[in-house]
C-alpha cells in the first residue's frame, strides 16, 4: 500500500478527497521492476493500481501471431493498471 499523502504528490490525486484517496491507496502497490521484467500480463487479475515514479514502462499487447507490440509508454507520474479501480 502507498499512503494517501504519497498519492497527493502526483497530479492525478491533487485535491482528492481523503476517503477516496485512502481507497485508492489500499489498491496501490509499490514495486521495483527491472528492465525487461513484466509487472503484469494480459489476463492477470487486476488488483493493483501503479504509479510510475521513475523511469519508463512500455505497455505491450500480444497479437494473435504471438508477436508482442508496444502500444504505449508510461513515464514518471503516469498511472498504470486502471482496471483495478474500474468495474470489469
Beta strands, then each sheet from edge to edge (+ up, - down):
strand 1: 50-51
strand 2: 56-62
strand 3: 68-75
strand 4: 79-80
sheet 1: 1+ 4-
sheet 2: 2+ 3-
end
